[in-house]
């Protein structure tokens, strides 16, 4: 899933999150791979100019990290490899 493919791939949308959780809970997924954005957690962020935009990106990244944890919990519960 990647937002560049359209809004239906936007993992910040609750409807997209619900779809993914339902898909994993169905048990038909054998393996899941997660690529949560990590750029906001990098030391390379020093010298930021637009702090408002940076804070918004941080908020989104943290929300996605927590969502990833939720998906991993589901994977573990249903026996999906990750």
N, C-alpha and C positions, 0 to 999 in steps of 0.2 A: 504494500500500500504506500502510495506516495502522493502527496497533495498536488504535484504537478500533473497528475492524471485526472484531476477534477475534484469537485467538492465531496463526492461520494467516497473519496480516499482520504479525507481530512480526519485524522485521528483525534482532533480536538472536538469534533462533533459528537454529541451524545448518541445520535442515531447510528453513526459508524461504530462507535464503541460497543453499543448494544449488539449490533450485528456480529462483530468479532467475538464477543463473549458468548453469544448464542451458538455460533459456529464451533467454537472450542468445546462448549458444554455438550454439543451433540455427539462428540466422541468420534467423528469421522475424520478428524485431522490427526495424522500420525506424527507430524513434526512441526514445530514452530520455531522461527528464527526472528529475533528482535534486533532492530537497529535504531534504538532510541537516540535522538540527536544529542551529541555530547559537547558541541562547540561552546555552550554557555558555561560549561564546567572546566574549561581549559585556561591555563595560565596565559595563553596567547591573547586573552581578552584585555590585557592592560592597555591603557591609553584610549579607552572608549570616548567618543565625542558626544554621542547622543544617548544620555543616560536613561531617558524615558523609554526609548525604543529598546535599549538593552534590558531594562527591567521587565518590559513586556515579554521579550524573548525568554528571559529567565523564568517567568511565571509559566509560560507555555511548556518549557522544557521540564520543569518540575512536575507539572500536571501529567505530561506524557510519561515521565519516569514512574510516577505512582500508578498510572494506567498499565504500564508494562509489568509492574509488580503484581497487579491484579490478574493480568493474563497468565503470568507464571504460576500464580496460585491455582488458577483454573486448570492449567496444564498438569500440574502435579496431582490435582484431585481426580482428573479423568485418565491419567496415565499417558498423556501426550508428551513425547520427548521434546526437549527444548535446549 
